[in-house]
Amino acid sequence: PNKDSIPLQHGAHRSGNRTDADMARWRSLRFGQFVHWGLYAIAGGEWNGKIYNGAAEWIRSWKEMPTAVYDQLYKQFNPVNYHPEQWAQQAKDMGAGYMIITTKHHDGFCLWPSKYTRYTVAASPYKKDIIGPMVEAYNKKGIDVYLYFSIIDWNHPDWRTSLKTPADSAAYKRFKVFVKNQLTELLVKYPTVKGFWFDGTWDDSWKNDGAFSDELEQYLQKLHPGLIIGSRLRADERGARHFDSNNHLMGDYEQGWERKLPEQPADVHGNDWEGVMTIPENQWGYHAHWLGHIKSSNELIEMLVKSTSLGGNFVLNFGPKADGTFRSEEVQRMQEIGNWMKVNGSAVYGASEAGLGKPDWGYYTRRGDSVFMVVFNVPVSGNLRVKLPAKTTLAEASASGQPVTPELIGKNEYFIPVGNAPRHAPFVILLQTSRAA
Ligand code: JFZ
């Protein structure tokens, strides 16, 4: 059936990507830092000597840990070693252009002193606002801040997953007012933020009110022109999420890439998109016992470059400890990625899909006439094969500013010799090209 035939009032309101300066900036930054921080960091994936094997920030839902105990953790929230200037410096050194902070995760605890609930930092021994100084510190380093906000709120008496009775409906109606109040409060308190990163929008209560998500999005963007909101906020009036019932993307970019990246251009349909990634398997908040494979810096750099090569942003998650410091594995990766980005960042920032397919040796990215070969796998021959489109001239090839000499092996086809000495990190070859008019 022709999906375009479904009349919708609360579907997508735009076709194609946003073209304004705010969105162009988001798109050019390419690399972001995610931070999941909240009361779950105090538990650190453990309770009563037992280890929780799920994601640390979900520990409240674990049957072993009484929710009443979790709900008292705020009395211990006192991150005496939280230094936002240091966080911002580390993020800057890593090469992040933007960051996303959990203002409120599913547990409902607010890292800012919201006037709409008592379940906030203000009630903790720390007392002070976490978010304001963070926004200021990151902005000072030129890093844009986005606010993660969970619609799921396990603490709020009016939050519901589904509406079965008139009392549920009345409660959820109040809950939606609460949500709108908190979001307004955040924008008024922190006017330099660039957008919201919504989560916890999969419950029936939320997705069966597409009109509300639509009106909320429009309200927020009117209040704060340029505000960027991903597709995870929205449902249409038929309950379709991210993509409306006619298969058009809602919101400003595709926000469904969670610990998984697209493989090819067809997977993202030309839409702006962002992928979010954890360093261990599936831990967003701090977990004292990381299990399973822990991604190396080279693996994460590959994901970042792959994302750029497919026209998307890559956001790497960190889960600081309860005292406000980052675990050593995270610090190490920030430094290693940053060291690589300082030398090779031009293959990422402002770059996008090159339109040259996926080569065996790595990824192509492009910015204007500069084509970047980001090499992860050197063939035993030591020759990297490159095929440029017809009517393209290769003016110059270089690696770290040193010229390399391509060998012409066919029409617009070259070998780039790189030798086969062992390598410990990916490297970049810059091709200066020009296109005949
Ligand atoms: C959600 C949260 O439940 C989780 O704690 C974390 O904050 C993460 C960033 O977001 O988890 C999700 C959300 C979406 C998908 C999977 C897990 N998804 O679309 O596959």
Residues whose N, C-alpha, C, O or C-beta is under 5 A from the ligand:
A	BS01	JFZ	E57 D199 G256 E258 W284
